[in-house]
Amino acid sequence: NAGVTQTPKFRVLKTGQSMTLLCAQDMNHEYMYWYRQDPGMGLRLIHYSVGEGTTAKGEVPDGYNVSRLKKQNFLLGLESAAPSQTSVYFCASSFRQGGGETQYFGPGTRLLVL
Amino acid sequence: GEDVEQSLFLSVREGDSSVINCTYTDSSSTYLYWYKQEPGAGLQLLTYIFSNMDMKQDQRLTVLLNKKDKHLSLRIADTQTGDSAIYFCADQNRDDKIIFGKGTRLHILP
Protein backbone atom coordinates (compact mmCIF):
# COMPACT_ATOMS: atom_id res chain seq x y z
CA ASN A 1 0.00 0.00 0.00
CA ALA A 2 1.24 3.47 -0.87
CA GLY A 3 -0.87 5.04 1.90
CA VAL A 4 -1.55 8.72 1.29
CA THR A 5 0.23 10.39 -1.60
CA GLN A 6 0.25 14.05 -2.60
CA THR A 7 1.03 15.66 -5.94
CA PRO A 8 3.02 17.83 -6.52
CA LYS A 9 5.67 17.86 -3.78
CA PHE A 10 6.66 21.45 -4.43
CA ARG A 11 5.28 24.30 -6.53
CA VAL A 12 5.97 27.96 -7.12
CA LEU A 13 3.08 30.13 -8.28
CA LYS A 14 2.69 33.76 -9.18
CA THR A 15 -0.05 35.78 -7.52
CA GLY A 16 -3.32 35.22 -9.35
CA GLN A 17 -2.42 31.85 -10.84
CA SER A 18 -4.51 28.79 -10.16
CA MET A 19 -3.55 25.26 -9.32
CA THR A 20 -4.92 21.97 -8.01
CA LEU A 21 -3.31 19.80 -5.36
CA LEU A 22 -4.10 16.12 -5.61
CA CYS A 23 -4.39 13.74 -2.68
CA ALA A 24 -4.84 10.01 -3.19
CA GLN A 25 -5.28 7.20 -0.66
CA ASP A 26 -5.45 3.47 -1.24
CA MET A 27 -6.78 2.45 2.18
CA ASN A 28 -10.48 2.75 1.35
CA HIS A 29 -10.91 5.45 3.99
CA GLU A 30 -14.15 7.39 4.16
CA TYR A 31 -12.76 10.57 5.69
CA MET A 32 -10.26 12.88 4.03
CA TYR A 33 -8.84 16.23 5.12
CA TRP A 34 -6.79 19.13 3.84
CA TYR A 35 -4.65 21.08 6.33
CA ARG A 36 -2.16 23.86 6.02
CA GLN A 37 0.85 24.15 8.32
CA ASP A 38 2.47 27.50 8.99
CA PRO A 39 5.25 28.36 11.47
CA GLY A 40 3.84 29.00 14.93
CA MET A 41 0.29 28.23 13.77
CA GLY A 42 0.30 24.44 13.87
CA LEU A 43 -2.16 22.61 11.64
CA ARG A 44 -5.26 24.37 10.46
CA LEU A 45 -8.09 22.51 8.77
CA ILE A 46 -9.08 23.92 5.37
CA HIS A 47 -11.77 21.51 4.13
CA TYR A 48 -12.74 17.94 4.80
CA SER A 49 -14.90 15.17 3.40
CA VAL A 50 -16.80 12.41 5.17
CA GLY A 51 -17.41 10.42 2.02
CA GLU A 52 -17.45 10.37 -1.76
CA GLY A 53 -19.36 13.33 -3.15
CA THR A 54 -19.40 15.27 0.14
CA THR A 55 -17.26 18.16 1.32
CA ALA A 56 -17.40 20.58 4.24
CA LYS A 57 -15.59 23.72 5.36
CA GLY A 58 -12.97 23.66 8.05
CA GLU A 59 -11.36 26.43 10.04
CA VAL A 60 -9.74 28.38 7.15
CA PRO A 61 -11.67 27.63 3.91
CA ASP A 62 -11.50 31.04 2.21
CA GLY A 63 -9.62 31.06 -1.09
CA TYR A 64 -9.81 27.27 -1.48
CA ASN A 65 -12.22 24.83 -3.07
CA VAL A 66 -12.30 21.05 -2.89
CA SER A 67 -13.87 18.10 -4.65
CA ARG A 68 -14.27 14.43 -3.78
CA LEU A 69 -15.59 12.84 -6.95
CA LYS A 70 -13.93 9.51 -6.20
CA LYS A 71 -13.53 7.96 -2.77
CA GLN A 72 -9.78 7.63 -3.12
CA ASN A 73 -9.09 11.20 -4.28
CA PHE A 74 -9.48 14.58 -2.61
CA LEU A 75 -8.56 17.65 -4.65
CA LEU A 76 -7.72 21.08 -3.27
CA GLY A 77 -8.00 24.01 -5.66
CA LEU A 78 -6.64 27.52 -5.45
CA GLU A 79 -8.49 29.66 -7.99
CA SER A 80 -6.40 32.81 -7.61
CA ALA A 81 -3.31 32.27 -5.48
CA ALA A 82 -2.21 34.90 -2.97
CA PRO A 83 1.10 35.22 -1.06
CA SER A 84 -0.83 34.46 2.15
CA GLN A 85 -1.40 30.98 0.77
CA THR A 86 2.32 30.22 0.87
CA SER A 87 2.38 27.21 3.18
CA VAL A 88 2.90 23.49 3.49
CA TYR A 89 -0.29 21.61 2.67
CA PHE A 90 -1.02 18.22 4.17
CA CYS A 91 -3.69 15.79 3.17
CA ALA A 92 -4.90 13.11 5.57
CA SER A 93 -7.32 10.23 5.42
CA SER A 94 -8.82 8.35 8.30
CA PHE A 95 -11.02 5.58 9.53
CA ARG A 96 -12.98 5.34 12.74
CA GLN A 97 -12.81 2.23 14.86
CA GLY A 98 -14.31 1.81 18.29
CA GLY A 99 -14.97 5.53 18.48
CA GLY A 100 -11.39 6.60 17.92
CA GLU A 101 -9.99 8.01 14.70
CA THR A 102 -6.49 7.51 13.27
CA GLN A 103 -5.46 10.03 10.65
CA TYR A 104 -2.87 9.04 8.06
CA PHE A 105 -0.97 11.96 6.59
CA GLY A 106 0.65 12.46 3.23
CA PRO A 107 4.20 13.84 2.92
CA GLY A 108 3.02 17.38 2.18
CA THR A 109 3.08 19.86 -0.69
CA ARG A 110 5.22 22.96 -0.29
CA LEU A 111 3.66 25.90 -2.06
CA LEU A 112 5.33 29.26 -2.58
CA VAL A 113 3.24 32.11 -3.97
CA LEU A 114 5.24 35.07 -5.22
CA GLY B 1 -14.11 27.65 20.99
CA GLU B 2 -12.13 24.58 21.89
CA ASP B 3 -8.40 24.95 22.15
CA VAL B 4 -5.34 22.75 22.60
CA GLU B 5 -2.18 24.37 23.97
CA GLN B 6 1.40 23.14 23.98
CA SER B 7 4.74 24.76 24.64
CA LEU B 8 6.54 25.31 21.34
CA PHE B 9 10.00 24.04 22.22
CA LEU B 10 11.70 21.48 24.50
CA SER B 11 15.38 20.67 24.76
CA VAL B 12 16.52 17.39 26.39
CA ARG B 13 19.85 15.58 26.74
CA GLU B 14 20.21 12.24 25.00
CA GLY B 15 19.41 9.43 27.44
CA ASP B 16 17.24 11.59 29.68
CA SER B 17 13.44 11.45 29.76
CA SER B 18 11.43 13.97 27.76
CA VAL B 19 8.07 15.18 29.02
CA ILE B 20 5.86 17.05 26.59
CA ASN B 21 2.80 18.71 28.07
CA CYS B 22 -0.55 19.66 26.59
CA THR B 23 -3.65 21.33 27.97
CA TYR B 24 -7.07 21.37 26.37
CA THR B 25 -10.32 23.16 27.04
CA ASP B 26 -12.88 20.68 25.69
CA SER B 27 -14.94 19.07 28.43
CA SER B 28 -16.39 16.44 26.07
CA SER B 29 -13.13 14.85 24.94
CA THR B 30 -13.42 11.20 23.98
CA TYR B 31 -9.91 10.45 22.77
CA LEU B 32 -6.61 12.31 23.02
CA TYR B 33 -3.76 11.68 20.62
CA TRP B 34 -0.06 12.25 20.21
CA TYR B 35 1.31 12.58 16.70
CA LYS B 36 4.96 12.85 15.66
CA GLN B 37 6.23 14.84 12.69
CA GLU B 38 9.77 14.21 11.53
CA PRO B 39 11.54 16.81 9.34
CA GLY B 40 10.09 17.05 5.86
CA ALA B 41 7.34 14.52 6.54
CA GLY B 42 3.69 14.34 7.46
CA LEU B 43 2.35 13.51 10.91
CA GLN B 44 2.26 9.94 12.19
CA LEU B 45 0.14 8.69 15.05
CA LEU B 46 2.33 7.76 18.02
CA THR B 47 -0.22 6.79 20.60
CA TYR B 48 -3.63 7.71 21.96
CA ILE B 49 -5.58 7.45 25.19
CA PHE B 50 -9.26 7.06 25.80
CA SER B 51 -10.70 9.75 28.03
CA ASN B 52 -11.70 7.35 30.81
CA MET B 53 -8.10 6.18 31.24
CA ASP B 54 -5.47 8.01 33.25
CA MET B 55 -2.36 6.28 31.97
CA LYS B 56 -1.18 4.30 28.98
CA GLN B 57 2.26 2.81 28.47
CA ASP B 58 3.73 1.62 25.20
CA GLN B 59 7.42 0.68 25.30
CA ARG B 60 9.34 3.96 25.90
CA LEU B 61 6.18 6.07 25.75
CA THR B 62 3.95 6.88 28.72
CA VAL B 63 0.83 8.97 28.35
CA LEU B 64 -0.70 10.54 31.44
CA LEU B 65 -4.16 12.11 31.43
CA ASN B 66 -5.51 14.31 34.20
CA LYS B 67 -9.08 14.84 33.10
CA LYS B 68 -9.94 17.11 36.01
CA ASP B 69 -7.19 19.56 35.05
CA LYS B 70 -7.56 18.84 31.29
CA HIS B 71 -3.84 18.06 31.13
CA LEU B 72 -2.16 15.47 28.92
CA SER B 73 1.50 14.57 28.90
CA LEU B 74 3.78 12.37 26.83
CA ARG B 75 6.89 10.97 28.48
CA ILE B 76 9.62 9.50 26.29
CA ALA B 77 12.07 7.43 28.32
CA ASP B 78 15.75 7.21 27.33
CA THR B 79 15.41 9.90 24.66
CA GLN B 80 17.34 9.13 21.46
CA THR B 81 18.44 11.34 18.56
CA GLY B 82 15.74 9.71 16.46
CA ASP B 83 13.13 11.20 18.78
CA SER B 84 13.98 14.67 17.49
CA ALA B 85 10.72 15.84 15.89
CA ILE B 86 7.65 17.98 16.41
CA TYR B 87 5.04 16.39 18.66
CA PHE B 88 1.38 17.31 18.27
CA CYS B 89 -1.29 16.81 20.87
CA ALA B 90 -4.83 16.39 19.48
CA ASP B 91 -8.25 16.25 21.09
CA GLN B 92 -11.31 14.45 19.71
CA ASN B 93 -14.58 15.73 21.07
CA ARG B 94 -18.02 14.16 21.33
CA ASP B 95 -18.87 15.38 17.81
CA ASP B 96 -15.75 13.58 16.53
CA LYS B 97 -14.10 16.86 15.65
CA ILE B 98 -10.32 16.68 16.09
CA ILE B 99 -8.38 19.75 17.21
CA PHE B 100 -4.58 19.81 16.95
CA GLY B 101 -2.22 21.81 19.14
CA LYS B 102 0.51 23.91 17.54
CA GLY B 103 3.17 21.27 18.19
CA THR B 104 6.21 21.02 20.47
CA ARG B 105 9.61 20.85 18.79
CA LEU B 106 11.82 18.38 20.70
CA HIS B 107 15.53 19.07 20.38
CA ILE B 108 18.02 16.45 21.59
CA LEU B 109 21.32 17.60 23.07
CA PRO B 110 24.32 15.25 22.79
Contacts between the chains, C-beta under 8 A, distances in Angstrom:
chain1	res1	chain2	res2	distance
A	4	B	42	7.4
A	40	B	8	7.2
A	40	B	102	6.8
A	41	B	102	6.6
A	42	B	88	7.1
A	42	B	100	5.7
A	42	B	101	6.1
A	42	B	102	3.4
A	42	B	103	5.4
A	43	B	43	7.6
A	43	B	88	7.0
A	43	B	100	4.5
A	43	B	103	7.8
A	90	B	42	5.4
A	90	B	43	7.3
A	92	B	42	7.5
A	92	B	43	7.6
A	96	B	96	7.2
A	99	B	30	6.0
A	99	B	31	7.0
A	99	B	50	8.0
A	100	B	30	7.6
A	100	B	31	4.7
A	100	B	48	6.1
A	100	B	50	7.3
A	100	B	92	7.1
A	101	B	31	7.3
A	101	B	92	6.2
A	101	B	96	6.7
A	101	B	98	6.5
A	102	B	45	5.2
A	102	B	48	7.8
A	103	B	35	7.9
A	103	B	43	7.3
A	103	B	45	7.0
A	103	B	98	7.2
A	104	B	45	7.9
A	105	B	42	3.1
A	105	B	43	4.6
A	105	B	44	7.0
A	106	B	42	5.3
A	107	B	40	7.6
A	107	B	41	5.8
A	107	B	42	5.3
A	108	B	40	7.7
A	108	B	41	7.4
A	108	B	42	5.7
